[in-house]
Amino acid sequence: MAISSGARVNTNISAFNALNALNKVNAELGVHQLRLASGKRINSAADDASGYVISKKMEGRIRSLNAADDNVGDAINLLSVAEGGYATIADLMTQIKDKVTRFNNAGFGSDEQTALAAEIKQLALEVDEARSQTKFNGKVLLDGTFSAGSAVTSSSEAKVGSALTTAAGAATATITKIDASGAGASNMTFSISGSTLTLTKGSTAQSIDLSTALSGGYLAQGTEVSLNFSTLGVSVSVMGTSSGSVSAANLAQSFTAAGVDTLAVIAGSSAAWQVGESSSETFSVAFSRDVSSTGLLGVSAGSITSASITSTFTTNVNNNLANVLGDIGSIGAQVNRMQAKSEMLTTSITNTEAAKSRILDADIAKEQISAVKLQILQQTATAQLAQANQSPQVFLSLFR
């Protein structure tokens, strides 16, 4: 700070010093008043360059976590819609089971059985209606194609509900479930050699020896088995529909004998949600079981007559009711997982908000103390500037 003797009146150094001090006080007071007005300690990058960058990065993370929490809510909503559809179908299947049990009554004549078959037909038609009406944002959930990643196309020869028969036309099994979510868009082909079933995609092939995969080398009526071609990202579940057990060789043959030897896969409905800050933090849902009357009962609803109520029909009802109930249980577990995820995201958001607040937000009490101090200094600096402006006048007495 410049020092003046005071005897030089052309340049009033004391006034300049007082003015500089006043300007500094005014500038600092302005900063604290802005902080009090905005509630923020950092109002521009100049206030705290590193703090500004860190707080903005945290703000981006908070926004991403909030969006992820919204995604979790949407996933729970979709699962709830699917659960409602499955619950309705399970109730209908329970009623069908009741009617089938009554149907198998030696005391009933053809008229009574025809009446019961008509009731079962109407219930089966409602199963198809419930399946088609279970939608989320226009997407059908329960037709066996809603999955993360890839899905089997409706034009594929091998698809959920396809009946498998031998070259002679004897029934062996029905395809009850196909999970192709890890396959990628592709066309695959089944081929056989004895009891060995091979699925080929381009230059990659995987074989399963059905004599080993099937219990005792046979597939019993009403028994479901999963054939997992893990290398190709495909799993095919089949249920025995023959009145007698089917040999491994006959089951393998049925994959090529009835026009179901090709499996067409495309990018299906996107069912993956980002449930965290990173794009790799995802939650996927796949409803790969077709819960149509054909998929559950082995016969289309419109074709049900008294002749359709066979032992195979009864077995399909019992087994697929259990399958649908199992799917409902799986949905419940997924909802619980998403609720836990939502709680974790809420905690992360709160903790990140607290960290950002400590950097970005103003301490109002501290800012007010500083502002009051500066207001006092502003008054004293103004008074001293006025006094410094008057000081040179004392030298006028030398001219008297």
C-alpha positions in Angstrom: 0.0 0.0 0.0 1.3 3.4 -1.0 2.2 5.8 1.8 1.9 9.6 1.5 3.2 12.4 3.7 0.0 14.3 3.0 1.8 17.5 1.9 1.2 16.7 -1.8 -2.3 17.8 -2.8 -2.1 17.1 -6.5 -2.4 13.3 -5.8 -4.4 12.3 -2.8 -2.8 8.9 -2.0 -4.8 8.5 1.3 -8.1 8.9 -0.6 -7.0 6.4 -3.2 -6.1 3.9 -0.5 -9.5 4.5 1.2 -11.2 4.1 -2.2 -9.4 0.9 -3.0 -10.3 -0.5 0.4 -14.0 0.5 -0.2 -14.1 -1.1 -3.6 -12.6 -4.3 -2.2 -15.2 -4.3 0.6 -18.0 -3.6 -1.9 -16.9 -6.5 -4.2 -16.6 -8.9 -1.3 -19.9 -7.8 0.1 -21.5 -8.4 -3.3 -20.2 -12.0 -3.4 -21.7 -12.7 0.0 -25.0 -11.0 -0.8 -25.3 -13.1 -4.0 -24.6 -16.2 -2.0 -27.3 -15.2 0.5 -29.7 -14.4 -2.4 -29.1 -17.6 -4.3 -28.3 -20.0 -1.5 -25.3 -21.2 -3.4 -21.6 -20.9 -2.4 -20.5 -21.4 -6.0 -22.4 -19.2 -8.4 -19.8 -19.3 -11.1 -16.7 -21.3 -11.9 -14.5 -18.4 -10.7 -15.9 -18.8 -7.1 -14.3 -22.3 -6.9 -13.2 -23.9 -10.1 -12.6 -27.4 -8.9 -15.6 -27.3 -6.6 -17.8 -26.2 -9.6 -16.6 -29.2 -11.7 -17.0 -31.7 -8.9 -20.5 -30.4 -8.0 -21.7 -30.5 -11.7 -20.4 -34.0 -12.0 -22.3 -35.0 -8.9 -25.4 -33.3 -10.3 -25.1 -35.4 -13.5 -24.9 -38.5 -11.4 -28.0 -37.5 -9.4 -30.0 -36.9 -12.5 -28.9 -40.3 -13.9 -29.8 -42.1 -10.7 -33.2 -40.4 -10.6 -33.8 -41.5 -14.2 -32.7 -45.1 -13.2 -35.2 -45.0 -10.3 -37.9 -44.0 -12.8 -36.9 -47.0 -15.0 -37.2 -49.3 -11.9 -40.7 -48.0 -11.4 -41.6 -48.7 -15.0 -40.1 -52.2 -14.7 -42.2 -52.9 -11.5 -45.3 -51.6 -13.4 -44.7 -53.9 -16.3 -44.1 -56.9 -14.0 -47.3 -56.1 -12.2 -49.3 -56.0 -15.5 -47.8 -59.4 -16.4 -48.5 -60.8 -13.0 -52.2 -59.7 -13.4 -52.4 -61.4 -16.7 -50.8 -64.6 -15.4 -53.1 -64.5 -12.3 -56.1 -64.3 -14.5 -54.9 -67.2 -16.7 -54.1 -69.2 -13.6 -57.6 -68.7 -12.3 -59.0 -69.8 -15.7 -56.7 -72.9 -15.7 -57.9 -73.8 -12.2 -61.5 -73.6 -13.4 -60.6 -75.7 -16.5 -58.9 -78.3 -14.1 -62.1 -78.4 -12.1 -64.3 -79.0 -15.3 -61.9 -81.6 -16.6 -62.1 -83.5 -13.2 -65.9 -83.4 -13.5 -65.7 -84.5 -17.1 -63.8 -87.7 -16.1 -66.9 -89.1 -14.5 -68.1 -92.5 -15.6 -71.6 -91.6 -14.4 -71.9 -88.8 -17.1 -73.4 -89.4 -20.5 -72.4 -87.7 -23.7 -74.8 -84.8 -23.2 -73.2 -84.0 -19.8 -69.7 -84.3 -21.2 -70.6 -82.1 -24.2 -71.9 -79.4 -21.8 -68.7 -79.6 -19.8 -66.6 -79.5 -22.9 -68.5 -76.3 -24.0 -67.6 -74.7 -20.7 -64.0 -75.7 -21.0 -64.0 -74.2 -24.6 -65.3 -70.9 -23.3 -62.7 -70.8 -20.5 -60.0 -71.6 -23.0 -61.2 -68.8 -25.3 -60.9 -66.4 -22.3 -57.4 -67.7 -21.7 -56.5 -66.5 -25.3 -58.3 -63.2 -24.6 -56.4 -62.6 -21.4 -53.1 -63.4 -23.2 -53.8 -60.9 -26.0 -55.0 -58.2 -23.7 -52.1 -58.3 -21.3 -50.1 -55.4 -22.8 -47.8 -52.6 -21.6 -47.4 -49.6 -23.8 -49.0 -51.5 -26.7 -46.6 -54.5 -26.3 -48.1 -57.9 -25.8 -46.3 -59.5 -22.9 -47.5 -63.1 -22.8 -47.2 -64.4 -26.3 -43.8 -65.9 -25.8 -41.8 -63.2 -27.7 -41.3 -60.5 -25.1 -37.7 -60.7 -24.0 -34.4 -58.8 -23.7 -32.3 -59.1 -26.8 -33.4 -61.5 -29.5 -36.7 -63.3 -29.9 -38.2 -66.0 -32.1 -40.2 -64.6 -34.9 -43.9 -65.6 -35.4 -42.9 -66.9 -38.9 -40.3 -69.3 -37.5 -41.1 -73.0 -38.1 -40.0 -73.9 -34.6 -41.8 -71.7 -32.1 -43.8 -72.0 -28.9 -46.9 -74.1 -29.5 -45.4 -76.1 -32.4 -46.4 -79.8 -32.3 -43.6 -82.3 -32.8 -44.4 -85.5 -34.7 -42.5 -88.4 -36.2 -42.2 -89.0 -39.9 -45.2 -91.3 -39.6 -47.2 -88.5 -38.0 -47.2 -89.8 -34.4 -47.2 -87.1 -31.8 -44.2 -86.9 -29.6 -44.1 -83.5 -27.9 -45.1 -79.8 -28.0 -42.6 -76.9 -27.8 -43.7 -75.1 -24.6 -40.9 -72.5 -24.3 -38.1 -71.0 -26.3 -35.6 -68.6 -24.8 -33.4 -67.1 -27.6 -32.5 -63.9 -25.8 -28.8 -64.6 -26.2 -28.8 -65.8 -29.8 -28.7 -62.6 -31.8 -30.5 -62.2 -35.1 -30.0 -65.4 -37.0 -31.5 -68.4 -38.8 -30.7 -71.8 -37.2 -31.4 -75.3 -38.3 -32.0 -78.6 -36.5 -30.5 -81.8 -37.8 -30.2 -85.3 -36.3 -28.0 -88.3 -36.2 -29.7 -91.2 -34.3 -30.7 -89.8 -30.9 -28.4 -86.8 -31.2 -30.1 -83.4 -32.0 -27.8 -80.7 -33.5 -28.6 -77.0 -33.8 -26.5 -75.1 -36.3 -26.1 -71.3 -36.7 -23.7 -70.4 -39.5 -20.4 -72.2 -38.9 -21.3 -72.9 -35.2 -23.1 -76.0 -34.1 -24.0 -77.6 -30.8 -25.3 -81.2 -30.3 -27.3 -82.7 -27.4 -27.6 -86.5 -27.0 -31.3 -86.9 -26.1 -30.7 -90.4 -24.8 -28.7 -88.8 -22.0 -30.8 -85.6 -21.7 -34.0 -87.6 -21.2 -34.7 -89.5 -18.0 -34.1 -93.1 -18.9 -33.8 -92.2 -22.6 -37.6 -91.5 -22.8 -39.9 -88.5 -22.6 -43.1 -89.4 -20.7 -46.5 -87.8 -21.4 -46.9 -84.5 -19.6 -43.2 -84.3 -18.7 -41.3 -81.2 -19.7 -37.6 -81.1 -20.5 -35.3 -78.2 -21.3 -32.7 -78.6 -24.2 -30.1 -75.9 -23.6 -28.0 -75.0 -26.6 -25.9 -72.6 -24.4 -23.2 -72.0 -27.0 -25.8 -70.6 -29.4 -27.8 -68.7 -26.7 -30.9 -70.8 -27.2 -33.0 -73.0 -24.8 -35.9 -75.1 -26.1 -38.4 -76.7 -23.7 -40.7 -79.5 -24.8 -43.5 -81.4 -23.1 -44.3 -85.0 -24.0 -47.8 -85.4 -25.6 -47.7 -89.0 -26.8 -50.0 -91.4 -24.9 -46.9 -93.5 -24.3 -43.3 -92.5 -23.6 -41.3 -91.3 -26.6 -37.8 -92.6 -27.2 -34.9 -90.2 -27.6 -34.5 -91.2 -31.3 -38.2 -90.5 -32.1 -38.1 -87.2 -30.3 -34.9 -86.2 -32.2 -36.6 -87.2 -35.5 -39.6 -85.1 -34.8 -37.5 -81.9 -34.9 -37.0 -82.5 -38.6 -40.0 -84.5 -39.7 -42.8 -82.0 -39.3 -41.6 -78.8 -40.8 -40.1 -77.4 -37.5 -36.4 -77.8 -38.4 -35.7 -74.1 -38.7 -35.5 -71.5 -35.9 -35.7 -67.9 -37.0 -34.6 -65.2 -34.5 -34.6 -61.5 -34.8 -34.1 -58.5 -32.4 -37.2 -58.8 -30.3 -39.0 -56.5 -27.9 -36.5 -54.5 -25.8 -37.0 -55.6 -22.2 -33.9 -54.3 -20.6 -33.9 -51.3 -18.2 -30.9 -49.3 -17.1 -31.2 -49.3 -13.4 -28.0 -47.6 -12.4 -25.6 -44.8 -13.5 -23.7 -47.0 -15.8 -25.2 -48.4 -19.0 -23.9 -51.8 -18.0 -26.2 -51.8 -14.9 -29.3 -53.4 -16.5 -32.3 -55.4 -15.5 -33.8 -57.8 -18.0 -37.2 -59.5 -18.2 -38.2 -62.3 -20.5 -41.7 -63.8 -20.7 -40.8 -66.7 -23.1 -43.7 -69.0 -22.3 -46.7 -68.7 -24.7 -49.8 -68.9 -22.5 -52.3 -69.4 -25.3 -54.8 -72.2 -25.2 -52.6 -74.1 -27.6 -49.5 -73.6 -25.5 -51.2 -74.6 -22.3 -53.7 -77.2 -23.3 -52.1 -78.6 -26.5 -55.2 -77.7 -28.5 -56.6 -74.4 -29.7 -59.6 -73.1 -27.9 -61.9 -73.1 -30.9 -61.2 -76.8 -31.6 -62.1 -78.1 -28.1 -64.8 -80.8 -28.1 -65.6 -83.8 -25.9 -63.1 -85.8 -27.9 -60.3 -83.3 -27.0 -60.6 -84.1 -23.2 -58.1 -86.9 -23.2 -55.5 -88.0 -20.6 -53.0 -85.8 -22.5 -55.3 -82.8 -22.2 -55.6 -83.5 -18.5 -51.9 -83.8 -18.1 -51.3 -80.5 -20.0 -53.8 -78.7 -17.7 -52.1 -80.0 -14.5 -48.5 -79.4 -15.6 -49.1 -76.0 -17.3 -51.1 -74.7 -14.3 -48.0 -75.5 -12.2 -45.8 -73.7 -14.8 -48.0 -70.6 -14.8 -48.0 -70.5 -11.0 -44.2 -70.8 -11.1 -44.0 -67.9 -13.5 -46.1 -65.8 -11.1 -43.7 -66.7 -8.3 -40.7 -65.7 -10.4 -42.4 -62.3 -11.1 -42.9 -61.8 -7.4 -39.2 -62.4 -6.8 -38.3 -59.9 -9.5 -40.6 -57.3 -8.1 -39.0 -57.7 -4.7 -35.6 -57.3 -6.3 -36.6 -54.1 -8.1 -38.1 -52.7 -4.9 -34.7 -53.3 -3.2 -33.0 -51.6 -6.1 -35.3 -48.6 -5.8 -34.4 -48.3 -2.1 -30.7 -48.5 -2.9 -31.0 -45.8 -5.6 -32.9 -43.5 -3.2 -30.1 -43.9 -0.7 -27.5 -43.2 -3.3 -29.3 -40.1 -4.5 -29.7 -38.8 -0.9 -26.0 -39.4 -0.1 -24.8 -37.8 -3.4 -27.1 -34.8 -2.8 -25.5 -34.4 0.6 -22.0 -34.4 -0.8 -23.0 -31.9 -3.6 -24.7 -29.7 -1.0 -21.5 -29.5 1.1 -19.6 -28.2 -1.9 -22.1 -26.1 -3.7 -24.6 -24.7 -1.1 -23.9 -21.7 1.0 -23.7 -21.8 4.8 -26.3 -19.0 5.4 -25.3 -18.3 9.0 -21.7 -18.0 8.0 -22.5 -15.8 5.0 -24.7 -13.5 7.1 -21.9 -13.0 9.6 -19.5 -12.1 6.8 -22.0 -9.8 5.2 -22.7 -7.9 8.5 -18.9 -7.5 9.0 -18.5 -6.1 5.5 -21.4 -3.7 5.8 -19.7 -2.2 8.9 -16.4 -2.0 7.0 -18.2 -0.4 4.1 -19.5 2.4 6.4 -16.0 2.9 8.0 -14.3 2.9 4.6 -16.8 5.5 3.2 -16.2 7.7 6.3 -12.4 7.4 5.9 -12.7 8.2 2.2 -14.6 11.4 3.0 -12.0 12.3 5.7 -9.1 11.6 3.3 -10.7 13.9 0.7 -10.8 16.7 3.3 -7.3 16.2 4.6 -5.4 18.4 2.0 -7.5 21.4 3.0 -5.4 21.7 6.2 -2.5 23.1 4.0 -4.6 26.1 3.0 -3.7 27.7 6.3 -0.2 28.1 5.0 -1.5 30.7 2.6 -3.1 33.0 5.2 
